[in-house]
Structures are given as C-alpha cells and as structure tokens.
Amino acid sequence: ILASVTVVRKRFPGRPDWWDARIENLRKIYLSQKKVLYTNRRPEMREALYQQMVHAREKLNKEIRKAQDRHWRSFVAKDLTENPWGVVYRLATEKFRRKGVIGSLRGGPDDGDNTLTARESMEFLVLAGIPPLDLSIQQIACKKILKRGQDAVFQGRSIDLHDFDSLRHANVYLGVLLLDVWQCEWELSPRGRVTFRFFPSVPEESRLCFTRASTQVLSGHGNFGIHLRRIGKQEDDLCPECGVTDDPPHRILHCPHFELEREALRASLPDR
C-alpha cells in the first residue's frame, strides 16, 4: 500500500528524466571553468582558460546527446510494445496536427477565439498595432546587441552606434526601420486586403481594443458575402440588395439598405 502512494522525488529537480549524476558533475565542471574564465584578470591566461572551458562544454554536450539517445531508444521500445500506433508511430508518420505560431493568436475578451490562418493573424496584428513576431524578435535581438556597445544589422540594414547621439537615439531609429519593413510587407501581401482598405498604414503604437463586431467588419470575416462564400455557406458573394460583391466597404459606404443609417451618421458628425 505504501509503495502505491509514495511519490518518488526526482534526484535532480527541474531536469529531464535522462539527467544523471555524471551529466550533473560535467555541468558543474563546465560552469566552474566558465566562471574562472570570466573572473580572470591576466590577459596571457585568457586563451588557455577559454580552451579549457570549450573542452568542458564539449564533454558536457557529448554526454547529454548520449543520454538523450539512450532515453529515446528506451522510450521507443516501450511505446511500440504497449501500443504500435502510439506516439512513435504518429511522430514517424507526421500525424500530429501542428498549430504554428502565426495561426494561434488569441483575441481580446470580446473575441476569445484563436486565429486559424496566416491571413487572420496578419489582420489581427495590424488591428492591434502589434508588429509581426519575426520582426519583434529581431528588434529585441538588435537592442541587446546595441546595448553591449556593438553594431547591429536589422533586415539587412546596418545600425552603427557612431552615427547616433545615444543608445536611445539608435533604438528610436531601429523602431522606424521596423515600421518601414512592416509597412512594405503589409502593402505587398496578398492577404488581408479588406483590412488594408481600412488601415493602409501600419500603426506606430498599439491600438485600443476592438469589439467582436468591429473586428469582423475590419477583417471581412463577419456576415458578409465574401466570407460566407469562402467558408461554403453561400454559393456566391453577391449582396442580396444590389447584386454586387458584398464586402465591408460596400456594406458601409454604398449598399442602399443602410442609407438611413449613413444619413444619421453624417448628421451626427460636425461640419468640416
């Protein structure tokens, strides 16, 4: 009974199951060599200490790869014995459905659904005023390089610290480059053209939250002919009132069915 309820504590908390005492010992040796190198005050010893650290790191990595290989082979043998159509089979035949980062963004409290396609994600980013993830990651990496006093390269454009008055000035220029690249990608992309008609320019700052209805209008993913035809709920994309393509710009600006609403909106706006 005691054996069935006893929780076995891991010998190395926070480490994988294949982590053993030998790997832990090699890790400590590598970290000690690294500390000696970074605290060294004698320039003539730096190269020798660096080579010792590299040797210790290579031994650690080699032992880690061997342990991972042993653990994987043991897992494969056990999994295939218990279930031939289990995890190993699904990995080998690529039957796992993978949701990429670009297709897994989540909306706000009014729209808690995930984006399902690259087009929806691109529209979501523009509406929210959030730069694409790849550009944001590159910007963060460049900022870290500049902070170390080194020159950086962003999207093929060199950023030389000597050309700027301060680090803050260089970071501002980096933000301008990001917006420039994002704007170019937004203009040339074949996706999200309905949203592009409302927001042809990418935002410099994050926008306020949109409601579910306004997001559907700005992205064209609501109760519009172009979207209903795309998802197979309608045979054509025509407006039932006037027989032309039914998209948000047509519905808001031209459709006669909403003429009274447009007149009321114009009347409420101040004269220009």
C-alpha positions as a printed Julia matrix, in Angstrom:
272×3 Matrix{Float64}:
   0.0    0.0     0.0
   2.77   2.43    0.92
   4.54   1.73   -2.34
   1.4    2.63   -4.31
   1.0    6.05   -2.71
   4.66   7.01   -2.3
   5.76   9.85   -4.56
   9.29   9.35   -5.83
  11.19  12.62   -5.67
  13.43  13.37   -8.61
  17.12  13.34   -7.8
  17.68  16.43   -9.92
  14.56  18.65   -9.71
  13.87  20.71  -12.81
  15.96  18.39  -15.01
  14.77  15.86  -17.63
  14.35  12.21  -16.68
  17.56  11.25  -18.52
  19.66  13.66  -16.45
  22.07  11.67  -14.23
  24.93  12.25  -11.79
  27.6   12.15  -14.49
  25.91  14.89  -16.51
  25.4   16.97  -13.38
  29.08  16.63  -12.5
  30.17  17.64  -16.02
  27.82  20.61  -15.85
  29.39  21.8   -12.6
  32.88  21.44  -14.1
  31.85  23.46  -17.15
  30.29  26.22  -15.04
  33.37  26.41  -12.83
  35.64  26.7   -15.89
  33.37  29.39  -17.27
  33.49  31.33  -14.0
  37.3   31.12  -13.89
  37.49  32.49  -17.43
  35.14  35.41  -16.79
  36.84  36.36  -13.5
  40.36  36.08  -14.87
  42.44  39.26  -14.69
  45.53  38.0   -16.51
  45.31  38.52  -20.31
  48.05  35.96  -21.02
  45.9   33.23  -19.41
  42.71  34.05  -21.27
  43.27  31.81  -24.31
  44.23  28.77  -22.23
  41.26  29.23  -19.9
  38.95  29.65  -22.89
  40.15  26.37  -24.42
  39.59  24.59  -21.09
  36.04  25.94  -20.94
  35.34  24.87  -24.54
  36.68  21.36  -23.81
  34.46  21.07  -20.72
  31.43  22.28  -22.69
  32.05  19.75  -25.48
  32.3   16.89  -22.97
  29.03  18.01  -21.37
  27.21  18.26  -24.71
  28.53  14.87  -25.82
  27.31  13.19  -22.64
  23.91  14.91  -22.96
  23.48  13.63  -26.52
  24.39  10.09  -25.45
  21.91  10.19  -22.56
  19.16  11.58  -24.8
  19.79   8.83  -27.35
  19.62   6.1   -24.68
  16.44   7.56  -23.21
  14.78   7.89  -26.63
  15.61   4.32  -27.64
  14.19   3.05  -24.35
  11.03   5.12  -24.83
  10.55   3.89  -28.42
  10.92   0.24  -27.4
   8.45   0.64  -24.54
   5.9    2.68  -26.54
   5.9    0.3   -29.53
   5.46  -2.66  -27.2
   2.48  -1.1   -25.41
   0.84   0.49  -28.47
   2.19   0.09  -32.03
   0.01   3.02  -33.16
   1.02   5.35  -30.33
   3.24   8.4   -30.1
   6.21   6.94  -32.01
   4.03   5.88  -34.94
   2.31   9.26  -35.06
   5.63  11.08  -34.99
   7.06   8.89  -37.75
   4.03   9.4   -40.0
   3.63  13.11  -39.09
   0.06  12.58  -37.95
   0.27  15.19  -35.21
  -1.65  18.32  -36.18
   0.64  21.23  -35.56
  -0.67  24.73  -34.97
   2.03  27.2   -35.94
   2.74  30.38  -34.01
   1.32  32.53  -36.8
  -2.0   30.67  -36.54
  -2.5   30.69  -32.79
  -3.03  34.31  -31.71
  -5.9   34.91  -29.29
  -8.25  37.89  -29.38
  -9.45  40.03  -26.52
 -12.29  39.46  -24.02
 -14.93  40.16  -26.67
 -13.39  37.68  -29.1
 -11.65  34.81  -27.36
 -11.17  32.65  -30.48
  -7.72  31.84  -31.81
  -6.69  32.95  -35.27
  -6.68  29.93  -37.57
  -4.78  31.13  -40.64
  -1.87  33.38  -41.54
  -4.33  35.88  -43.03
  -6.34  36.15  -39.81
  -3.14  36.53  -37.78
  -1.84  39.28  -40.06
  -5.13  41.17  -39.78
  -5.14  40.7   -36.0
  -1.62  42.15  -35.69
  -2.44  45.22  -37.79
  -5.7   45.87  -35.95
  -3.99  45.53  -32.57
  -0.96  47.57  -33.61
   1.45  44.73  -32.8
   4.39  44.18  -35.19
   4.82  40.67  -36.68
   6.54  38.23  -34.34
   9.62  37.73  -36.52
  10.27  41.48  -36.72
   9.66  41.92  -32.99
  12.16  39.16  -32.17
  14.77  40.68  -34.48
  14.19  44.1   -32.89
  14.73  42.69  -29.39
  17.93  40.94  -30.52
  19.26  44.15  -32.12
  18.51  46.14  -28.96
  20.53  43.67  -26.9
  23.45  43.91  -29.34
  23.35  47.71  -29.31
  23.2   47.72  -25.51
  26.51  45.81  -25.47
  28.06  48.63  -27.49
  28.22  46.67  -30.75
  26.87  47.5   -34.2
  23.75  45.6   -35.27
  22.06  44.59  -38.53
  18.26  44.68  -38.89
  16.72  43.24  -42.06
  19.96  43.81  -43.96
  20.35  47.4   -42.78
  23.38  48.24  -40.68
  22.97  50.23  -37.45
  26.28  51.88  -36.48
  26.31  53.3   -32.96
  28.78  56.0   -34.03
  26.04  57.51  -36.23
  23.81  58.28  -33.23
  23.98  60.6   -30.25
  22.95  57.93  -27.76
  21.66  54.38  -27.39
  18.13  55.73  -27.09
  18.52  57.53  -30.43
  19.67  54.27  -32.06
  16.69  52.38  -30.61
  14.31  55.02  -31.99
  15.87  54.57  -35.43
  15.5   50.8   -35.04
  11.79  51.29  -34.38
  11.5   53.39  -37.55
  13.18  50.62  -39.56
  10.75  48.06  -38.13
   7.75  50.15  -39.14
   9.24  50.65  -42.61
   9.72  46.91  -43.17
   6.3   46.1   -41.7
   4.63  48.69  -43.94
   6.34  47.23  -47.01
   5.22  43.69  -46.11
   1.66  44.93  -45.43
   1.44  46.67  -48.81
   2.84  43.75  -50.81
   0.99  40.94  -49.02
  -1.88  39.27  -50.93
  -3.66  38.6   -47.63
  -5.87  40.85  -45.55
  -6.87  43.2   -48.37
 -10.19  44.14  -46.76
  -8.4   45.26  -43.61
  -5.84  47.05  -45.8
  -8.6   49.22  -47.27
  -9.46  50.44  -43.76
  -5.88  50.6   -42.46
  -3.43  51.1   -45.35
  -0.73  52.23  -42.92
   0.6   50.13  -40.06
   0.21  51.78  -36.62
   3.14  53.27  -34.76
   1.66  52.3   -31.38
  -0.71  49.63  -30.08
  -4.36  50.42  -30.72
  -7.22  50.27  -28.25
  -9.27  47.08  -28.01
 -11.79  46.36  -30.74
 -15.14  44.69  -30.21
 -16.03  41.44  -31.91
 -18.38  43.24  -34.33
 -15.87  45.92  -35.3
 -13.14  43.31  -35.79
 -15.42  41.35  -38.13
 -16.13  44.5   -40.13
 -12.47  45.49  -40.37
 -11.32  41.99  -41.34
 -14.28  40.97  -43.52
 -14.84  37.77  -41.51
 -18.39  38.51  -40.42
 -21.78  38.07  -42.06
 -20.6   39.25  -45.48
 -20.98  37.58  -48.86
 -17.23  37.29  -49.46
 -16.76  35.42  -46.17
 -19.91  33.27  -46.42
 -18.82  32.07  -49.86
 -15.27  31.42  -48.61
 -16.49  29.1   -45.84
 -19.07  27.36  -48.02
 -22.26  28.81  -46.51
 -23.25  30.69  -49.68
 -22.86  29.87  -53.36
 -21.85  33.4   -54.37
 -20.5   36.57  -52.75
 -23.22  38.92  -54.0
 -25.17  41.4   -51.91
 -28.86  40.38  -51.69
 -29.92  44.04  -52.05
 -28.0   45.21  -55.09
 -26.32  42.16  -56.64
 -22.67  43.3   -56.36
 -19.83  41.88  -54.29
 -20.8   42.09  -50.63
 -17.83  43.16  -48.51
 -17.5   45.63  -45.59
 -16.66  48.71  -47.73
 -19.71  48.07  -49.91
 -21.95  47.44  -46.9
 -20.81  50.6   -45.09
 -20.38  53.05  -47.96
 -22.67  52.05  -50.83
 -25.38  49.5   -50.01
 -28.82  51.23  -50.25
 -30.17  49.03  -47.45
 -28.2   51.12  -44.93
 -28.76  54.55  -46.45
 -30.83  55.76  -43.47
 -28.07  54.74  -41.05
 -25.48  56.56  -43.16
 -27.59  59.71  -43.21
 -27.98  59.59  -39.43
 -24.23  59.14  -39.05
 -23.46  62.07  -41.36
 -25.89  64.26  -39.45
 -24.18  63.45  -36.16
 -20.74  64.39  -37.46
 -19.52  68.0   -37.2
 -19.25  70.01  -40.41
 -15.79  70.24  -41.89
